[in-house]
Every structure is written in C-alpha cells, then in structure tokens.
Amino acid sequence: MVAAVGRFAEGVAMKIGLVGYKGSGKSTLFEWLTGVRADPAHAHTGQGAMAAIAEPRLAELAKIYGAKKVTPAALEIVDTPGLSRTHEGNASRLALIREAGCLVFVVAAFDGNDPLADIRSLDEDLLLADMEILSGRLQRVAESLKKPLPRAEKEQLAHEEATLNLVLAAINSGNPLRETQMTEEQRRVTRAFRLFSEKPRMVIINAAEDEPNPQRFTALSDCNLPVLALPASLELELARMTPEDRAEFEREMGLSGIDRQQFIRKMLQVAGLITFITANDKEVRAWLLRSGGTALEAAECIHTDLARGFIRAEVTNCDQLLQCGSEREAKARHLVHQQPKDYVVQQDDVILIRFSV
C-alpha cells in the first residue's frame, strides 16, 4: 500500500512563541507573519495563527502528478501577552508557550529603547519562570522522599532530585540548559517540564519606521543569538496594500521591501526543523520534521498507520524529480532510492512510504 495523507502527528514541535515587553510591536509582527489581525480580546491570553512556508516547487510537482490540491507546511506562531518590565506576573504569561519549539524575542529599537538590555531582561524572565517550575517540583520531591516508599520509586525520585538540583545550579549560574552537558537520562527528566532554558531562540529587532538601515541591528554585539530586523509597523502597512500600490509606494519612497519568508524560514532553521514532501494524484504536501529525523518518523508525521506498518521509503530529491519531469523518468535514471526506516530524511526529499497493516 502507498502513503495517503492523514492526520499530523503531534510529535513535531511546530509552535513558535513570540516573547516581548508591552509596546515592543510583538502583535504587529504577529499580524505581519500570519496575516491574522491581533484580537484585543486575547490581549491577556495570547493567540495563535498559522504562517505558511512558501514553496513554489509544490505547484510544479502538482503538475507532474496531476494533483488538484497543494498544501504547504506551516508554523504556528503564538503571540503571548505582553510582558511586564517589573517581571511581575510574567511567569504565568509565558505559560502559553511552554510547548513552543522555538522562542523569538521581539525587542523595540525606537524611542530610545536599548535592544540588548531588553534581550538580557527577557532571558532573565525566562530563567525566573523555569526556576519557579523547578523549585516547586523539587519541594514536592523532597516531601515525597520523607515518606516510606518502595525502593525503586525512592531511587527514581532521588535521581530526579539530583537532576533538578543540577539544573537549578546551571540556571543560577546563567548557563542555558541547551548548552549544559547532561546525560540522556537527565534530559529525559527535564523534558517533562518543557523548560524555556532548553529551547532554541532568536531575536527580531523592531526598528522605527524612519530607520534608514534596520539591518544595522543584526550585528548586535554580546547577543550570541541569530538576529533579524525590520520596521514591523511599516512592513505591515505595506502588506495590507495591493501589490500594485505597494510597488508604487516602495518606488516613491526608495524602499526595497523585506521578504516575510526569510523570517519564517529562519524560525524554521532555529527550531531545528526541515521539510519533506509527499506527492500523489490527489495532493502534493510539505511536512515538517525535526532535523535528523528518520524515514520512520516521517511516516508517523503523515499517519501513525504508516509508521506501524512501515516497509520502506522511496525517496527522490525534489529538484532531480522536477528535472526528470515524471516519476517514471526518475526511476529510469535510478534517482528513486529505496530506504530503510532509519534513513535520515534530507531537506526537500520527496517521500513515498510503502506500508502494510
């Protein structure tokens, strides 16, 4: 049997959490990325919307397969409530993005605001939120260890206690957990808490509308994070225009415009995700998968039945397939490769899962 499009497995973290202080332009950026207006009713609870990852080759593949439907991959962008500079109540505001696969710090670079100071302060907010979670759990573990328990359970709790103390020590010393040496067993303990300190992150600088060179902020010293910059309010205004009006406005103002997909793809990269493609006569679709993911994991992303009955994957590079003009020609040129379940999926692989259930 061949792969059919099914439900998306929840294993791949698709959420990208926007984090910033009130007035940073975070919600403006959210609308620019997703095309969905920020709803004032969600100002205190946050909201999410999908940002499609543009891929023109999907339409080309659809012509080859005769598919009527084309579905791009998408990231879920989550706009959190604006944080307080006093740090009060920020831990609860951040809870919305505990499950995010990547964090984006949105910081203002106008009205005299210091972007680097904001980045450091946001990092402190995340550390404090993690410490609150870990300290509470550590207290409960310590109380449990005082009770009479079976030996195996006590040993498990003792291991968790030691791991939590290690993690808290790392956080207190300012070392991000994503850079801290830990065993896989220790990582297993920390994963349950979805700690911010373990999540990859990047920075988007929101520059003033009249900033002549927003890209100068991408060279922030002492940041040690990927940085992109744009005047978000201006770009949103341009995005709301018709293509004709936008082109005329940019020409009159001497603007070059900013590629929204550059930002979305950078988030994809920082989150450690790649895309692969499935194609048949019904639908051509792009899927998200963690970088380093296997053919078996790709099968599970498409549908759990495909993973359960996995036989093999037939894999072709997208560009090579397009050059051939048909799947039959790609096979004739020996460009379709039979791969086992532990095959590491590559960016732009076109995959057909053979399975039996």
C-alpha positions in Angstrom: 0.0 0.0 0.0 1.2 3.6 -0.6 1.2 6.6 1.7 -2.0 8.5 1.9 -2.3 11.9 3.6 -3.5 11.5 7.1 -3.5 13.4 10.4 -0.4 15.2 11.5 1.3 13.5 14.4 1.8 15.7 17.5 5.5 14.7 17.8 7.0 17.6 15.9 7.0 20.9 17.7 5.5 23.4 15.3 4.8 26.3 17.7 7.0 29.4 17.5 6.5 31.6 20.6 6.8 35.4 20.3 8.1 37.0 23.5 8.4 40.7 24.2 7.5 43.5 26.5 4.4 45.6 26.1 4.9 48.1 23.3 7.6 46.1 21.6 5.5 45.6 18.4 5.1 41.9 19.0 1.4 41.8 17.9 2.2 43.9 14.8 4.9 41.3 13.9 2.4 38.5 14.6 -0.1 40.0 12.1 2.7 40.6 9.5 3.9 37.0 9.7 0.4 35.3 9.7 -1.9 37.8 8.1 -4.2 37.5 11.1 -5.1 40.6 13.0 -4.3 40.6 16.7 -7.6 40.2 18.6 -7.8 42.6 21.6 -10.0 40.0 23.3 -6.8 37.8 23.5 -4.6 40.6 24.9 -4.3 38.8 28.2 -4.4 35.2 27.0 -2.5 35.3 23.7 -3.4 33.9 20.4 -2.0 31.7 17.6 -2.2 31.5 13.9 -0.5 29.6 11.1 2.2 31.1 8.9 2.6 29.1 5.6 6.1 28.3 4.4 6.1 29.3 0.7 7.4 26.6 -1.6 6.8 27.3 -5.4 8.1 23.8 -6.3 4.9 22.2 -4.8 2.9 23.6 -7.7 5.4 22.3 -10.2 5.2 18.8 -8.6 1.4 19.0 -8.7 1.6 19.4 -12.5 3.8 16.3 -12.7 1.4 14.2 -10.6 -1.9 15.8 -11.7 -2.7 16.7 -8.2 -5.6 19.1 -7.6 -4.5 20.1 -4.1 -1.3 21.7 -2.9 -0.7 22.1 0.8 2.4 23.9 2.1 3.9 23.3 5.5 3.2 25.8 8.2 4.4 27.1 11.5 2.1 28.0 14.3 3.0 31.5 15.5 1.9 32.2 19.1 1.6 35.8 20.3 2.0 35.8 24.0 0.6 38.6 26.3 3.0 41.5 26.6 5.4 41.1 29.5 5.9 43.5 32.3 9.3 45.1 32.8 8.9 44.7 36.5 8.8 40.9 35.9 5.6 40.6 38.0 3.2 38.0 36.6 5.4 37.2 33.7 5.8 33.5 34.5 2.0 33.0 34.1 2.0 35.0 30.8 4.8 32.8 29.5 3.0 29.5 30.3 1.2 29.7 26.9 4.4 28.9 25.0 5.8 26.1 27.2 5.2 23.7 24.3 6.8 26.0 21.7 9.7 24.6 19.7 11.4 27.9 19.3 11.3 31.3 21.1 11.5 34.6 19.3 12.5 37.7 21.3 10.8 40.7 19.9 12.5 43.9 21.0 11.9 47.5 20.2 14.7 49.7 18.8 12.9 53.1 18.9 12.1 55.8 21.3 15.5 55.4 23.0 14.9 51.7 23.9 18.0 49.6 24.4 17.5 46.3 22.4 20.4 44.5 24.1 19.2 45.4 27.6 15.7 44.0 26.6 17.2 40.8 25.3 19.0 40.2 28.6 15.9 41.1 30.6 13.7 38.7 28.6 16.3 36.0 29.2 16.0 36.7 32.9 12.2 36.4 32.7 12.5 33.0 31.1 15.0 31.9 33.8 12.8 33.0 36.6 9.8 31.2 35.1 11.9 28.0 34.9 13.1 28.4 38.4 9.5 28.7 39.7 8.6 25.5 38.0 11.7 23.6 39.1 11.6 24.8 42.7 8.0 23.8 43.1 8.7 20.3 41.8 11.9 20.0 43.9 9.9 20.8 47.0 7.3 18.2 46.2 10.0 15.6 45.5 11.8 16.3 48.8 8.5 15.9 50.7 7.8 12.6 48.9 11.3 11.2 49.8 10.5 11.7 53.5 7.6 9.1 53.2 8.0 5.3 53.2 8.2 4.3 49.6 9.1 1.2 47.5 12.9 1.1 46.8 12.5 1.5 43.1 10.2 4.6 43.4 12.6 6.1 46.0 15.6 5.6 43.7 13.7 7.2 40.9 12.7 10.3 43.0 16.3 10.6 44.3 17.6 10.6 40.7 15.0 13.3 39.8 16.0 15.4 42.8 19.7 15.2 41.9 18.8 16.2 38.3 16.7 19.1 39.4 19.4 20.4 41.7 21.9 20.2 38.8 19.5 22.1 36.5 18.8 24.8 39.1 22.6 25.2 39.7 23.1 25.7 36.0 20.3 28.2 35.7 21.5 30.1 38.7 25.0 30.4 37.2 23.5 31.7 34.0 24.3 28.7 31.8 21.5 27.8 29.3 20.4 24.2 29.6 20.6 23.8 25.8 24.4 24.3 26.3 24.8 22.3 29.5 26.4 18.9 29.5 23.7 16.4 30.6 23.1 12.6 30.2 20.2 11.4 28.1 18.5 10.2 31.3 18.9 13.7 32.8 17.5 15.2 29.6 14.5 12.9 29.9 13.7 14.3 33.4 14.0 17.9 32.2 11.9 17.4 29.0 8.9 16.8 31.1 9.0 20.4 32.3 9.4 21.9 28.8 11.9 24.4 30.2 12.5 27.7 28.3 16.2 27.3 29.1 16.3 24.3 26.7 14.6 25.9 23.8 16.4 27.4 20.8 15.8 31.1 20.3 16.4 34.0 18.0 15.8 37.8 18.1 13.7 40.1 15.9 14.5 43.8 16.3 11.5 46.1 15.6 13.0 49.3 14.2 11.4 52.7 13.8 9.6 53.4 10.6 12.1 56.1 9.7 15.1 53.9 10.5 17.3 54.3 7.4 19.2 51.0 7.9 17.3 48.4 10.1 19.9 45.8 9.2 22.5 47.5 11.3 20.8 45.9 14.3 21.6 42.4 13.1 25.2 42.9 14.2 24.3 43.3 17.9 27.4 42.5 20.0 27.2 40.2 23.0 23.9 38.8 21.8 25.1 35.3 20.7 21.7 34.7 19.0 20.5 34.9 15.4 19.1 38.4 14.8 16.8 39.7 12.1 15.5 43.3 11.9 12.6 45.2 10.3 10.3 48.2 10.9 7.3 46.0 11.7 4.6 48.7 11.5 5.8 49.9 8.1 6.0 46.3 6.7 2.5 45.6 8.0 1.2 48.7 6.3 2.9 47.6 3.1 1.5 44.1 3.4 -2.0 45.4 3.6 -1.7 47.2 0.3 -2.4 45.7 -3.1 0.7 44.5 -5.0 0.4 47.5 -7.4 0.0 50.1 -4.6 2.9 48.5 -2.7 5.2 48.6 -5.7 4.4 52.2 -6.4 4.8 53.2 -2.7 8.2 51.4 -2.5 9.3 53.0 -5.7 8.3 56.5 -4.5 9.9 56.1 -1.0 13.0 54.3 -2.3 12.2 51.1 -0.2 13.4 47.7 -1.1 10.8 45.7 1.0 11.5 42.8 3.3 10.9 39.2 2.5 8.5 37.7 5.1 9.5 34.2 4.1 13.1 35.0 5.1 11.9 35.4 8.7 9.7 32.3 8.6 12.5 30.2 7.2 14.9 31.5 9.8 12.4 30.4 12.5 12.2 27.0 10.9 16.0 26.7 10.9 16.4 27.9 14.5 13.7 25.5 15.6 15.7 22.7 14.1 13.1 21.7 11.5 13.2 20.6 7.9 10.5 20.0 5.3 9.9 16.9 3.2 7.2 16.3 0.6 4.6 13.7 -0.3 3.1 13.6 -3.7 0.3 11.7 -5.5 -2.5 12.4 -7.9 -4.7 13.8 -5.1 -2.4 16.1 -3.2 1.2 17.4 -3.1 2.0 18.3 0.5 5.0 19.6 2.5 5.5 18.4 6.1 7.7 19.4 9.0 10.2 17.1 10.6 12.9 17.6 13.1 16.4 17.9 11.5 18.0 14.4 11.7 14.6 12.7 11.7 14.2 9.3 10.2 12.0 7.8 7.5 10.0 6.1 10.2 9.4 9.5 11.9 8.4 11.0 8.6 5.9 8.2 8.2 4.5 8.9 11.6 4.1 12.5 10.8 1.9 11.6 7.8 -0.2 8.9 9.7 0.5 6.6 12.6 -0.6 3.6 10.4 2.2 4.2 8.0 4.8 4.0 10.8 3.1 0.9 12.3 3.2 -1.0 9.0 6.4 0.6 7.6 8.1 -1.5 4.9 10.4 1.0 3.2 10.5 4.6 1.9 11.0 5.5 -1.8 13.0 8.8 -1.8 13.7 11.2 -4.6 15.3 14.7 -4.4 12.7 17.3 -5.3 14.9 19.2 -7.8 16.0 16.0 -9.5 12.4 14.8 -9.8 11.4 18.2 -11.4 14.3 17.9 -13.8 13.1 14.5 -14.9 9.6 15.7 -15.4 8.0 12.5 -14.2 8.4 9.8 -11.5 8.8 7.2 -14.2 11.7 9.0 -15.7 13.3 9.5 -12.3 13.1 5.7 -11.8 14.6 5.1 -15.2 17.5 7.3 -14.2 17.9 5.4 -10.9 17.1 8.6 -8.9 14.4 6.9 -6.8 16.1 5.3 -3.8 14.7 2.5 -1.6 15.5 3.5 2.0 15.0 1.7 5.4 13.2 3.1 8.4 16.5 4.5 9.9 17.2 6.6 6.8 17.9 10.2 7.8 15.5 12.4 5.8 17.0 15.3 3.9 15.6 18.7 3.2 13.4 18.6 0.0 13.1 14.8 -0.1 10.0 13.6 -1.9 9.0 10.5 0.0 6.6 7.7 -0.7 6.0 5.3 2.2 5.3 1.6 1.4 3.5 0.0 4.3 1.2 -2.9 5.2 -1.3 -3.0 8.0 
